[in-house]
């Protein structure tokens, strides 16, 4: 934790920002919060759930001194039918994440909402860590269940109006 900086929340409880919805921009918004916090001197980390693929933003985050972690596997998981070994991988990653949280002021748990949607994690997993730093926890991912929304201090839904993905796929520098 950075010394001599005001806490994001003076009550000592973390602020939980939840970003969900079917639209593009959840991860981008979460990373914007990380960027703002880094600019103010806060110690930040991004934990990617449900994937182990390094994207363009990860290289930039590392250049800014943000610690970035991936749960694996090296492909995007089927959220409707995760394999048993993928489930074990995510649970093991969560245990590692819990051990690192106290090192940071601000964390982004990217695709955490999907990990809860799949049943690999639960809202109770988040409740376990709400009594310790960090002071801002950002939750990202589609399909956030109502229990996570209820736990959040701020919840935003990104609505899809239009997307080029079905025609051109993931574009380097835009989606990855």
Secondary structure, DSSP 8 states (H G I E B T S, - for coil): --TT---SSTTSS-EEEEEESSSTTHHHHHHHHHHHHHHTT--EEEEE-S-----HHHHHHHHTT-EEEE---SS---TTS--HHHHHHHHHHHHHHHHHGGG-SEEEEETHHHHHHTTSS-HHHHHTTTTSS-SEEEEE-S---HHHHHH-SEEEE---S--SHHHH---TTTT-
